[in-house]
Amino acid sequence: MEQSHVERRQVVRVMVSRDCELTVKASVAAQVLAISRGGVTLASRTALSVGDRADLMVTLGGRTFTLAIEIRRVTIDAVPRGNMHHRAGAAFLALSAEQRLVLDQVLGPERL
């Protein structure tokens, strides 16, 4: 018995075998170790890379904010904090006026 196959695709698909890199947005457990007006130092179970961008959800002054950050520095702790042995320094990419105000309240007066 011969079966006929009807092509339903509207575009041509070519089969290839190539290595690639897939970036997936996923939540990563982390701890804020330090915070400043310019950024944060984080501890994480997961290795991060310089140049990675992420949305950091953190509670400051009783309010929860999502802050856009870019990883600028990464290290590995010789003695991990629990199982969080990756450290990352990240810069804030943009802060709203409200976020700046709350940071000012949390950090106190700016020292020169």
ZAZA-36619 format. One record per atom (N, C-alpha, C, O, CB): residue number from 1; atom name; z, x, y. Coordinates in pm, 1 decimal. Atoms other than C-alpha are relative to their C-alpha. Glycine has a CB too. Example, Ala and Ser with C-alpha at 12.3 -4.5 7.8 and 13.67 -1.06 7.14 Angstrom:
ATOM seq atom        w        u        v
ATOM   1    N      0.0     89.0   -119.0
ATOM   1   CA    780.0   1230.0   -450.0
ATOM   1    C      0.0     90.0    120.0
ATOM   1    O     66.5    193.6    118.1
ATOM   1   CB    124.6    -99.2      2.7
ATOM   2    N     -6.0    -82.0   -119.0
ATOM   2   CA    714.0   1367.0   -106.0
ATOM   2    C     73.0    -77.0    109.0
ATOM   2    O     89.9    -26.1    219.8
ATOM   2   CB   -141.5     41.4     46.2
***
This chain:
ATOM seq atom        w        u        v
ATOM   1    N      0.0     83.1   -116.6
ATOM   1   CA      0.0      0.0      0.0
ATOM   1    C      0.0     88.1    123.5
ATOM   1    O     89.9    170.3    140.8
ATOM   1   CB    119.7    -94.9     -0.6
ATOM   2    N     14.2    -82.5   -119.4
ATOM   2   CA   -109.4    155.3    325.3
ATOM   2    C     70.2    -66.5    117.6
ATOM   2    O     49.0   -184.4    146.1
ATOM   2   CB   -148.7     24.2     32.5
ATOM   3    N    -69.6     54.7   -116.2
ATOM   3   CA    116.8    114.1    628.8
ATOM   3    C    -66.7     52.2    125.9
ATOM   3    O    -95.1    171.4    137.3
ATOM   3   CB    151.0     37.0     -1.9
ATOM   4    N     57.1    -44.8   -126.8
ATOM   4   CA    -31.6    122.8    974.4
ATOM   4    C    113.3     16.9    100.7
ATOM   4    O    210.3    -58.8    100.8
ATOM   4   CB   -107.4   -100.8     52.7
ATOM   5    N   -101.9    -31.1   -100.7
ATOM   5   CA    169.4    270.1   1260.0
ATOM   5    C    -57.8    -31.0    137.2
ATOM   5    O   -163.9     19.4    173.9
ATOM   5   CB     46.1    149.8     -9.1
ATOM   6    N     43.3     34.6   -134.3
ATOM   6   CA    138.2    122.1   1605.9
ATOM   6    C     84.6     79.3     98.6
ATOM   6    O    207.1     67.4     99.5
ATOM   6   CB     11.6   -153.5     26.0
ATOM   7    N    -68.9    -80.6   -101.9
ATOM   7   CA    226.9    362.1   1888.5
ATOM   7    C     39.4    -90.7    115.7
ATOM   7    O    -45.4   -156.0    176.4
ATOM   7   CB    -90.3    117.7     50.2
ATOM   8    N    -48.0     85.3   -107.9
ATOM   8   CA    446.3    182.7   2142.5
ATOM   8    C     31.8     78.2    126.9
ATOM   8    O     53.1     17.9    232.0
ATOM   8   CB    122.4    -75.3    -44.9
ATOM   9    N    -29.1    -80.8   -118.3
ATOM   9   CA    511.0    474.1   2380.3
ATOM   9    C   -113.7    -11.9    100.1
ATOM   9    O   -230.9    -22.1     63.8
ATOM   9   CB     22.7    147.7    -38.4
ATOM  10    N    100.9      7.0   -104.6
ATOM  10   CA    334.4    456.9   2711.6
ATOM  10    C    -32.9    138.2     54.9
ATOM  10    O   -124.9    153.7    135.2
ATOM  10   CB     47.1    -90.9    112.4
ATOM  11    N     27.2   -137.7    -41.4
ATOM  11   CA    350.1    833.1   2764.2
ATOM  11    C     -6.5     87.0   -124.6
ATOM  11    O     52.7     54.8   -227.6
ATOM  11   CB    109.0     52.5     99.4
ATOM  12    N     16.9    -91.5    112.6
ATOM  12   CA    255.6   1119.9   2537.5
ATOM  12    C    127.1     82.3    -18.5
ATOM  12    O    185.8    129.6     78.8
ATOM  12   CB   -122.4     92.7     22.0
ATOM  13    N   -114.6    -84.8     32.7
ATOM  13   CA    538.8   1303.7   2362.9
ATOM  13    C    -51.2    116.1    -84.2
ATOM  13    O   -123.0     96.9   -182.4
ATOM  13   CB    112.3    -80.5    -75.8
ATOM  14    N     39.9   -120.0     72.7
ATOM  14   CA    486.2   1660.9   2246.3
ATOM  14    C    124.8     58.2    -63.7
ATOM  14    O    225.3     78.1      4.5
ATOM  14   CB    -70.2    104.4     94.1
ATOM  15    N   -113.9    -58.0     70.8
ATOM  15   CA    720.4   1804.2   1985.2
ATOM  15    C      3.7    150.3     26.4
ATOM  15    O    -96.3    219.9      8.6
ATOM  15   CB     -8.2    -29.2   -152.9
ATOM  16    N    -19.0   -142.4    -26.5
ATOM  16   CA    860.9   2146.6   2081.1
ATOM  16    C    135.3     41.4    -57.6
ATOM  16    O    218.8    -42.8    -90.5
ATOM  16   CB     -8.2     31.3    154.0
ATOM  17    N   -128.6    -52.8     42.9
ATOM  17   CA   1144.2   2368.7   1969.5
ATOM  17    C     36.5    111.3     96.7
ATOM  17    O    -11.2    224.0     83.3
ATOM  17   CB     -4.2     51.5   -148.9
ATOM  18    N    -38.8    -96.5   -103.2
ATOM  18   CA   1304.0   2545.0   2266.8
ATOM  18    C    150.4     -7.0     21.9
ATOM  18    O    209.5   -115.0     18.8
ATOM  18   CB    -75.7    -26.9    132.9
ATOM  19    N   -140.6     -2.3    -37.1
ATOM  19   CA   1656.5   2656.0   2347.8
ATOM  19    C     12.0    -52.6    141.8
ATOM  19    O    -77.8    -33.9    223.9
ATOM  19   CB     60.0    143.4    -12.3
ATOM  20    N    -23.0     50.5   -135.0
ATOM  20   CA   1801.9   2487.7   2652.5
ATOM  20    C    149.6     -4.7     24.8
ATOM  20    O    230.0     17.9    -65.6
ATOM  20   CB    -64.3   -140.6     19.9
ATOM  21    N   -139.8     16.1    -36.9
ATOM  21   CA   2126.4   2437.5   2836.2
ATOM  21    C     18.1   -142.2     48.8
ATOM  21    O    -61.1   -191.1    129.4
ATOM  21   CB     43.7    103.6    108.7
ATOM  22    N    -27.7    137.7    -35.4
ATOM  22   CA   2275.2   2091.4   2872.5
ATOM  22    C    131.4     -4.1     76.2
ATOM  22    O    233.8     42.6     26.2
ATOM  22   CB      5.1    -90.9   -126.1
ATOM  23    N   -120.8     13.1    -79.7
ATOM  23   CA   2525.4   2019.0   3148.5
ATOM  23    C     47.0   -144.4     -8.4
ATOM  23    O    -28.8   -237.3     19.1
ATOM  23   CB    -24.6     42.8    147.8
ATOM  24    N    -56.4    132.7     16.6
ATOM  24   CA   2754.1   1724.4   3085.3
ATOM  24    C    120.9    -14.3     90.6
ATOM  24    O    207.9     72.7     92.7
ATOM  24   CB     38.2    -26.3   -147.1
ATOM  25    N   -116.3     23.2    -84.6
ATOM  25   CA   2997.0   1579.0   3334.4
ATOM  25    C    112.1    -53.2    -88.6
ATOM  25    O     98.8   -158.0   -151.7
ATOM  25   CB    -32.8    -99.8    116.7
ATOM  26    N   -113.0     37.1     85.4
ATOM  26   CA   3331.9   1562.1   3156.8
ATOM  26    C    129.9     26.6     73.9
ATOM  26    O    135.6    111.1    163.3
ATOM  26   CB     -3.4     77.8   -134.1
ATOM  27    N   -131.9    -23.6    -58.2
ATOM  27   CA   3697.3   1540.0   3251.2
ATOM  27    C     64.6    119.9    -67.5
ATOM  27    O     53.8    137.8   -188.9
ATOM  27   CB     89.9   -125.3    -13.7
ATOM  28    N    -67.3   -119.7     50.1
ATOM  28   CA   3896.0   1860.7   3212.8
ATOM  28    C    144.2     -5.2     48.1
ATOM  28    O    170.0    -23.2    167.1
ATOM  28   CB    -71.8    131.8     48.2
ATOM  29    N   -141.5     -4.1    -38.0
ATOM  29   CA   4275.9   1875.4   3206.1
ATOM  29    C     26.0    128.0     78.2
ATOM  29    O    -15.9    236.2     37.1
ATOM  29   CB     92.8     -8.1   -125.6
ATOM  30    N    -30.1   -116.2    -83.4
ATOM  30   CA   4400.7   2107.0   3479.5
ATOM  30    C    130.8    -24.2     74.0
ATOM  30    O    182.5   -135.8     78.6
ATOM  30   CB   -115.4     28.5    100.2
ATOM  31    N   -123.1      6.4    -79.1
ATOM  31   CA   4705.9   2183.0   3689.5
ATOM  31    C    -24.6     73.0    130.2
ATOM  31    O    -78.0    183.9    130.2
ATOM  31   CB    121.7     61.5    -76.9
ATOM  32    N     10.2    -66.2   -129.8
ATOM  32   CA   4709.6   2261.1   4060.9
ATOM  32    C    119.2     93.6     12.8
ATOM  32    O    234.3     49.9      8.8
ATOM  32   CB     -4.3   -104.0    118.4
ATOM  33    N   -106.1    -99.7    -13.5
ATOM  33   CA   4906.9   2583.5   4102.7
ATOM  33    C     34.0     25.2    146.3
ATOM  33    O    149.7     49.7    180.7
ATOM  33   CB    -41.2    130.8    -67.3
ATOM  34    N    -19.7    -23.7   -143.5
ATOM  34   CA   4859.8   2626.2   4478.0
ATOM  34    C   -109.8    -74.0     74.4
ATOM  34    O   -219.0    -95.7     22.0
ATOM  34   CB     -1.6    153.8     34.7
ATOM  35    N     98.2     70.6    -82.0
ATOM  35   CA   4682.8   2443.4   4757.2
ATOM  35    C     10.8     49.7    143.1
ATOM  35    O    119.8     81.0    190.9
ATOM  35   CB     20.9   -153.9     -6.8
ATOM  36    N      4.6    -39.3   -140.6
ATOM  36   CA   4576.2   2539.2   5108.2
ATOM  36    C    -99.3    -90.9     70.4
ATOM  36    O   -156.9   -180.8      9.0
ATOM  36   CB    -39.5    151.1     16.6
ATOM  37    N     98.5     78.4    -74.7
ATOM  37   CA   4359.0   2393.2   5379.9
ATOM  37    C   -143.1     30.1    -43.8
ATOM  37    O   -234.8    -47.9    -18.0
ATOM  37   CB     14.5     26.4    148.7
ATOM  38    N    134.4    -40.0     41.2
ATOM  38   CA   4063.5   2576.6   5228.9
ATOM  38    C    -33.5    -25.5   -145.8
ATOM  38    O   -150.8    -30.7   -182.7
ATOM  38   CB    -18.3    142.7     27.8
ATOM  39    N     30.8     19.3    141.0
ATOM  39   CA   4103.5   2515.5   4857.1
ATOM  39    C    123.0     -2.4    -87.6
ATOM  39    O    234.8    -20.8    -39.5
ATOM  39   CB    -91.8    107.1    -47.0
ATOM  40    N   -107.2      9.0     98.2
ATOM  40   CA   4312.1   2523.1   4540.9
ATOM  40    C    -11.7    111.8   -103.0
ATOM  40    O   -119.1    167.9   -124.7
ATOM  40   CB     -2.1   -136.5    -69.4
ATOM  41    N     -1.9    -84.2    118.4
ATOM  41   CA   4416.0   2750.1   4256.4
ATOM  41    C     37.7    -90.8   -115.5
ATOM  41    O    137.2   -163.0   -109.3
ATOM  41   CB    100.0    121.5     14.8
ATOM  42    N    -18.1     89.0    113.6
ATOM  42   CA   4390.9   2574.5   3920.9
ATOM  42    C     28.3     78.0   -127.6
ATOM  42    O    -16.1    191.9   -142.7
ATOM  42   CB   -122.8    -87.4    -18.4
ATOM  43    N    -14.4    -49.7    136.7
ATOM  43   CA   4507.4   2640.9   3565.3
ATOM  43    C    -65.4   -104.5    -89.0
ATOM  43    O    -54.2   -224.5    -63.9
ATOM  43   CB    152.5     25.0    -39.7
ATOM  44    N     73.0     91.9     85.9
ATOM  44   CA   4300.4   2491.0   3285.7
ATOM  44    C     -8.2     53.3   -142.7
ATOM  44    O     -1.9    174.2   -164.8
ATOM  44   CB   -140.0    -24.5     55.3
ATOM  45    N     25.1    -38.3    139.3
ATOM  45   CA   4253.3   2492.9   2908.2
ATOM  45    C   -146.2     41.1    -17.2
ATOM  45    O   -180.9    115.6   -108.9
ATOM  45   CB     35.2   -116.5    -96.4
ATOM  46    N    143.8    -17.5     10.8
ATOM  46   CA   3880.2   2502.4   2968.4
ATOM  46    C    -48.6    108.0     95.3
ATOM  46    O     -7.1    112.5    211.1
ATOM  46   CB    -71.9   -131.4     27.8
ATOM  47    N     57.8   -103.8    -85.3
ATOM  47   CA   3686.6   2800.3   3100.8
ATOM  47    C    -94.3    -64.0    100.7
ATOM  47    O   -176.5   -148.5     65.3
ATOM  47   CB    -74.4    106.5    -84.5
ATOM  48    N     90.4     44.3   -106.1
ATOM  48   CA   3514.1   2732.5   3431.2
ATOM  48    C    -80.7    121.0     44.9
ATOM  48    O    -42.0    235.0     19.3
ATOM  48   CB     78.7    -64.3    120.5
ATOM  49    N     86.8   -109.4    -44.4
ATOM  49   CA   3235.7   2938.3   3586.6
ATOM  49    C    -13.6     -0.8    150.8
ATOM  49    O    -12.3   -106.5    214.0
ATOM  49   CB   -138.3    -10.2    -65.3
ATOM  50    N     24.2    -10.7   -143.4
ATOM  50   CA   3184.8   3066.4   3937.7
ATOM  50    C   -126.9    -79.1     32.4
ATOM  50    O   -229.5    -65.3    -34.2
ATOM  50   CB    -13.3    150.4     44.9
ATOM  51    N    113.3     83.6    -39.6
ATOM  51   CA   2954.4   2821.0   4112.9
ATOM  51    C      7.5   -142.1    -52.5
ATOM  51    O    -62.9   -230.1     -3.0
ATOM  51   CB   -126.8     62.2    -46.5
ATOM  52    N    -16.8    137.4     48.9
ATOM  52   CA   3064.7   2517.2   3909.9
ATOM  52    C     51.5    -87.2    112.9
ATOM  52    O    133.6    -44.0    193.7
ATOM  52   CB     97.0     -5.2   -121.6
ATOM  53    N    -50.5     98.0    -95.9
ATOM  53   CA   3117.9   2209.2   4123.7
ATOM  53    C     66.0   -112.4    -75.9
ATOM  53    O     23.0   -149.2   -185.2
ATOM  53   CB   -113.2    -54.1     90.9
ATOM  54    N    -75.3    105.6     68.2
ATOM  54   CA   3363.8   1937.1   4038.3
ATOM  54    C     65.0    -91.0    102.7
ATOM  54    O     75.2    -57.8    220.7
ATOM  54   CB    106.9     60.0    -94.2
ATOM  55    N    -81.5     91.2    -79.4
ATOM  55   CA   3553.4   1640.6   4172.9
ATOM  55    C    142.6     12.9    -50.2
ATOM  55    O    171.0    -17.9   -166.0
ATOM  55   CB    -51.4   -148.6     -9.7
ATOM  56    N   -141.1    -18.5     34.4
ATOM  56   CA   3926.4   1717.3   4174.2
ATOM  56    C     76.9   -124.2     43.6
ATOM  56    O     78.0   -158.2    161.9
ATOM  56   CB     58.8    128.9     67.2
ATOM  57    N    -82.3    114.9    -34.5
ATOM  57   CA   4149.8   1410.4   4157.6
ATOM  57    C    144.5     47.3      3.4
ATOM  57    O    197.5     95.5    -96.8
ATOM  57   CB    -19.6   -118.2   -101.7
ATOM  58    N   -135.3    -51.2    -19.4
ATOM  58   CA   4493.0   1494.7   4296.3
ATOM  58    C     76.9    -96.7     89.4
ATOM  58    O     18.6   -162.0    175.9
ATOM  58   CB     -2.4    143.1     61.8
ATOM  59    N    -85.0     83.7    -83.8
ATOM  59   CA   4787.0   1305.6   4448.0
ATOM  59    C     72.2     88.3     99.7
ATOM  59    O    143.4    181.2     61.7
ATOM  59   CB    101.1    -81.2    -85.2
ATOM  60    N    -63.5    -73.9   -109.8
ATOM  60   CA   4903.9   1438.4   4785.0
ATOM  60    C     66.3   -100.3     93.9
ATOM  60    O      4.8   -199.8    132.2
ATOM  60   CB   -104.4     88.5     77.4
ATOM  61    N    -67.7     87.7    -94.7
ATOM  61   CA   5161.3   1276.0   5010.1
ATOM  61    C      1.5   -144.7    -45.2
ATOM  61    O     -4.1   -235.8     37.3
ATOM  61   CB    -65.4      9.8    134.5
ATOM  62    N     -5.0    135.9     53.0
ATOM  62   CA   5175.5    973.5   4781.0
ATOM  62    C   -135.1    -69.0    -10.7
ATOM  62    O   -141.9   -184.4    -53.1
ATOM  62   CB     88.6    -82.0     84.7
ATOM  63    N    134.1     57.6      8.0
ATOM  63   CA   4799.1    914.9   4799.8
ATOM  63    C    -84.4     80.7    -97.4
ATOM  63    O    -75.2    203.4   -102.4
ATOM  63   CB    -67.1     -4.1    139.5
ATOM  64    N     89.3    -67.6     93.2
ATOM  64   CA   4543.1    993.4   4531.8
ATOM  64    C   -136.0     17.4     64.7
ATOM  64    O   -195.1    -77.6    116.0
ATOM  64   CB    -12.2    -78.6   -132.5
ATOM  65    N    128.6    -33.4    -60.5
ATOM  65   CA   4229.7   1168.3   4653.4
ATOM  65    C    -91.6     63.1   -103.6
ATOM  65    O    -46.3    123.9   -200.5
ATOM  65   CB     18.8     94.7    119.9
ATOM  66    N     99.5    -73.4     75.8
ATOM  66   CA   3911.5   1289.2   4496.4
ATOM  66    C    -63.9     97.8     97.4
ATOM  66    O   -123.6     57.2    197.1
ATOM  66   CB   -106.7    -95.8    -66.5
ATOM  67    N     48.1   -105.0    -89.4
ATOM  67   CA   3812.2   1620.8   4653.9
ATOM  67    C   -111.4     78.2    -68.3
ATOM  67    O    -96.5    121.3   -182.6
ATOM  67   CB    115.4     94.5     41.5
ATOM  68    N    111.2    -79.1     53.3
ATOM  68   CA   3479.0   1796.3   4601.7
ATOM  68    C     35.3    147.9     13.9
ATOM  68    O     72.5    193.9    121.9
ATOM  68   CB   -134.6    -33.0     74.2
ATOM  69    N    -32.9   -142.6     -0.9
ATOM  69   CA   3534.9   2161.4   4505.1
ATOM  69    C   -112.9     80.8    -63.2
ATOM  69    O   -195.1     29.2   -138.8
ATOM  69   CB    132.6     25.8    -74.6
ATOM  70    N     90.1    -95.6     64.3
ATOM  70   CA   3331.4   2466.9   4411.7
ATOM  70    C     82.3    118.3    -47.0
ATOM  70    O    160.4    175.1     29.4
ATOM  70   CB   -114.0     45.9     96.9
ATOM  71    N    -74.3   -112.4     57.6
ATOM  71   CA   3470.3   2734.8   4180.5
ATOM  71    C    -54.2    129.6     59.2
ATOM  71    O   -174.5    155.3     54.9
ATOM  71   CB    -10.8      1.1   -156.4
ATOM  72    N     38.3   -126.3    -64.6
ATOM  72   CA   3468.0   3072.2   4360.0
ATOM  72    C     50.0    123.3    -75.4
ATOM  72    O     -5.8    232.0    -60.1
ATOM  72   CB     53.1      3.1    141.6
ATOM  73    N    -60.9   -113.8     69.7
ATOM  73   CA   3684.4   3292.9   4133.2
ATOM  73    C     57.8    -50.4   -131.1
ATOM  73    O    115.6   -159.0   -135.5
ATOM  73   CB    110.7     68.9     87.6
ATOM  74    N    -58.1     37.8    129.0
ATOM  74   CA   3785.7   3282.0   3766.4
ATOM  74    C     69.6    120.9    -63.0
ATOM  74    O     22.7    234.0    -50.0
ATOM  74   CB   -109.4    -56.0    -95.5
ATOM  75    N    -72.5   -103.1     72.7
ATOM  75   CA   4039.0   3481.4   3562.9
ATOM  75    C     59.4    -62.8   -126.1
ATOM  75    O     61.7   -184.9   -141.5
ATOM  75   CB    111.4     64.3     89.1
ATOM  76    N    -70.9     45.6    119.6
ATOM  76   CA   4216.7   3458.6   3228.4
ATOM  76    C    139.0     60.0      4.8
ATOM  76    O    154.5    180.9     22.3
ATOM  76   CB    -75.5     40.6   -132.2
ATOM  77    N   -138.8    -47.3      0.7
ATOM  77   CA   4595.8   3481.9   3217.0
ATOM  77    C     29.6     74.5   -128.7
ATOM  77    O     -3.9     26.9   -237.2
ATOM  77   CB     98.1   -117.4     17.1
ATOM  78    N    -43.8    -74.1    118.7
ATOM  78   CA   4731.3   3746.2   2980.5
ATOM  78    C    110.1    -79.2    -70.1
ATOM  78    O    117.1    -82.1   -193.0
ATOM  78   CB     50.5    143.3     38.2
ATOM  79    N   -105.9     86.4     52.8
ATOM  79   CA   5032.6   3516.6   2936.5
ATOM  79    C    -27.2   -141.1     53.4
ATOM  79    O      1.1   -169.8    169.7
ATOM  79   CB    145.0     51.7     41.9
ATOM  80    N     36.6    132.6    -47.8
ATOM  80   CA   4913.9   3154.7   2952.6
ATOM  80    C    118.5    -88.2     33.6
ATOM  80    O    227.6    -70.9    -20.8
ATOM  80   CB    -83.6    -67.9   -101.3
ATOM  81    N    -99.0    104.4    -30.9
ATOM  81   CA   5109.3   2867.8   3106.8
ATOM  81    C    -23.7   -111.0   -101.1
ATOM  81    O   -118.7   -188.2    -88.2
ATOM  81   CB    -12.5    -53.4    150.6
ATOM  82    N     27.5     95.1    108.0
ATOM  82   CA   5143.8   2653.6   2797.8
ATOM  82    C   -129.9     42.0    -65.4
ATOM  82    O   -144.6    157.3   -105.9
ATOM  82   CB     -8.0   -148.1     52.8
ATOM  83    N    129.4    -38.3     56.4
ATOM  83   CA   4790.6   2642.5   2665.3
ATOM  83    C   -108.2      3.2    107.7
ATOM  83    O   -227.3     -0.6     76.8
ATOM  83   CB    -40.0    -96.8   -111.9
ATOM  84    N     94.3     -8.5   -111.7
ATOM  84   CA   4629.5   2661.2   3009.9
ATOM  84    C    -12.1    145.0     43.2
ATOM  84    O     59.3    189.4    133.1
ATOM  84   CB     45.3    -89.5    119.2
ATOM  85    N      9.1   -143.0    -29.9
ATOM  85   CA   4517.6   3023.8   3019.0
ATOM  85    C   -118.1     37.1     88.6
ATOM  85    O   -138.0    154.9    118.2
ATOM  85   CB     -8.7     77.0   -127.4
ATOM  86    N    108.6    -28.5    -94.0
ATOM  86   CA   4213.0   2991.9   3243.9
ATOM  86    C     47.0    -35.1    140.6
ATOM  86    O    107.4   -139.9    163.5
ATOM  86   CB   -129.7    -79.6    -37.0
ATOM  87    N    -33.2     26.4   -140.7
ATOM  87   CA   4264.0   3020.4   3618.9
ATOM  87    C   -128.1     -2.2     79.8
ATOM  87    O   -224.1     68.2     48.4
ATOM  87   CB     98.5    106.7     56.9
ATOM  88    N    117.3      8.9    -86.3
ATOM  88   CA   4018.3   2927.2   3889.0
ATOM  88    C     43.9    -21.8    143.6
ATOM  88    O    134.0   -100.9    171.7
ATOM  88   CB    -93.8   -113.6    -45.8
ATOM  89    N    -17.6     23.2   -142.3
ATOM  89   CA   4014.7   2953.6   4264.8
ATOM  89    C   -119.0    -80.5     47.1
ATOM  89    O   -233.5    -43.3     21.7
ATOM  89   CB     14.0    133.9     79.6
ATOM  90    N    108.7     88.4    -43.6
ATOM  90   CA   3813.2   2674.5   4424.1
ATOM  90    C     12.7    -30.5    148.0
ATOM  90    O    122.9    -42.5    201.6
ATOM  90   CB     -0.1   -130.5    -81.1
ATOM  91    N      4.7     36.1   -141.9
ATOM  91   CA   3707.2   2595.7   4778.7
ATOM  91    C    -36.0   -147.2     13.1
ATOM  91    O   -115.9   -200.1    -64.2
ATOM  91   CB   -102.3     88.6     77.2
ATOM  92    N     38.6    137.8    -29.5
ATOM  92   CA   3693.2   2244.9   4920.7
ATOM  92    C   -139.3      1.7     60.9
ATOM  92    O   -169.8     86.6    144.7
ATOM  92   CB    102.6    -69.0     96.1
ATOM  93    N    135.2      7.3    -55.3
ATOM  93   CA   3335.0   2146.8   4995.4
ATOM  93    C     -4.7    -87.3    123.9
ATOM  93    O    -79.6    -58.7    217.3
ATOM  93   CB    -97.1    -52.9   -104.1
ATOM  94    N     -4.0     89.3   -117.1
ATOM  94   CA   3412.4   1865.5   5238.1
ATOM  94    C    130.4    -78.1     -6.5
ATOM  94    O    171.4   -122.9   -113.5
ATOM  94   CB   -124.9    -97.7      4.0
ATOM  95    N   -122.2     78.8     -7.8
ATOM  95   CA   3728.8   1692.8   5352.1
ATOM  95    C    -17.9   -106.7    107.1
ATOM  95    O    -70.4    -79.5    215.1
ATOM  95   CB    123.5     90.1     30.7
ATOM  96    N      3.0    106.6    -99.5
ATOM  96   CA   3751.5   1358.8   5528.1
ATOM  96    C    113.6     24.1     99.1
ATOM  96    O    201.9    106.1     73.8
ATOM  96   CB     12.3   -141.2    -67.1
ATOM  97    N   -106.3    -11.6    -99.9
ATOM  97   CA   3969.4   1323.8   5838.9
ATOM  97    C    134.3    -39.3    -62.3
ATOM  97    O    236.1     24.0    -34.3
ATOM  97   CB    -30.9    -88.9    123.7
ATOM  98    N   -122.9     44.7     65.0
ATOM  98   CA   4227.6   1136.7   5628.0
ATOM  98    C     52.8    107.2    -95.7
ATOM  98    O    173.2    132.8   -100.0
ATOM  98   CB    -24.3   -131.8    -75.8
ATOM  99    N    -41.8   -104.7     92.1
ATOM  99   CA   4232.6   1411.1   5363.7
ATOM  99    C     56.3    120.3     75.4
ATOM  99    O    155.7    179.2     33.0
ATOM  99   CB   -117.3     43.2    -88.1
ATOM 100    N    -51.8   -111.5    -82.8
ATOM 100   CA   4277.5   1679.3   5633.2
ATOM 100    C    139.3    -32.2     53.9
ATOM 100    O    227.8     53.4     54.8
ATOM 100   CB    -96.4     29.9    118.0
ATOM 101    N   -129.3     41.7    -54.2
ATOM 101   CA   4564.4   1481.5   5786.0
ATOM 101    C    108.7      9.3   -106.7
ATOM 101    O    217.5     60.5    -80.0
ATOM 101   CB     -8.4   -143.6     54.9
ATOM 102    N    -98.2     -6.2    108.7
ATOM 102   CA   4743.0   1448.3   5450.6
ATOM 102    C     27.8    145.2    -38.2
ATOM 102    O    142.9    181.3    -62.8
ATOM 102   CB    -49.7    -79.3   -123.2
ATOM 103    N    -21.5   -143.2     28.0
ATOM 103   CA   4688.9   1820.1   5379.1
ATOM 103    C     90.3     61.7    105.5
ATOM 103    O    180.7    138.6     72.9
ATOM 103   CB   -134.7     75.9     -5.5
ATOM 104    N    -84.3    -52.1   -108.0
ATOM 104   CA   4839.6   1900.7   5718.9
ATOM 104    C    144.9    -43.2    -18.3
ATOM 104    O    236.9     34.6      6.8
ATOM 104   CB    -52.2    -47.2    136.4
ATOM 105    N   -136.1     49.9     21.4
ATOM 105   CA   5141.0   1682.2   5635.2
ATOM 105    C     66.1     72.2   -117.8
ATOM 105    O    184.2    106.1   -111.0
ATOM 105   CB     -1.8   -152.6    -24.9
ATOM 106    N    -54.3    -66.0    118.9
ATOM 106   CA   5186.9   1843.7   5292.1
ATOM 106    C     27.6    147.9     27.6
ATOM 106    O    130.3    200.7    -15.0
ATOM 106   CB    -97.2    -14.5   -118.6
ATOM 107    N    -10.8   -144.0    -23.1
ATOM 107   CA   5135.0   2201.8   5413.1
ATOM 107    C     85.3     37.9    119.7
ATOM 107    O    131.4    151.6    129.8
ATOM 107   CB   -135.3     57.2     17.6
ATOM 108    N    -77.5    -29.7   -120.0
ATOM 108   CA   5318.8   2176.0   5742.7
ATOM 108    C    -88.8     64.9    105.9
ATOM 108    O   -210.7     72.3     89.9
ATOM 108   CB    119.1     91.6    -33.7
ATOM 109    N     78.0    -57.9   -110.7
ATOM 109   CA   5214.3   2345.9   6067.7
ATOM 109    C    -81.4    121.2    -45.0
ATOM 109    O    -37.3    201.7   -127.0
ATOM 109   CB     93.1     40.4    114.8
ATOM 110    N     87.9   -114.8     31.7
ATOM 110   CA   4927.3   2591.5   6046.2
ATOM 110    C     54.6    124.6     69.0
ATOM 110    O     82.5    122.7    188.9
ATOM 110   CB   -148.6    -27.4     45.1
ATOM 111    N    -49.2   -127.2    -54.9
ATOM 111   CA   5046.3   2951.4   6093.8
ATOM 111    C   -117.5     93.1     22.6
ATOM 111    O   -211.9     95.7    -56.3
ATOM 111   CB    104.5     66.1    -94.8
ATOM 112    N    107.7    -95.2    -29.6
ATOM 112   CA   4827.1   3213.7   6250.9
ATOM 112    C     34.6    138.5    -45.7
ATOM 112    O    -45.0    230.9    -28.5
ATOM 112   CB    -30.6      1.9    147.7
***
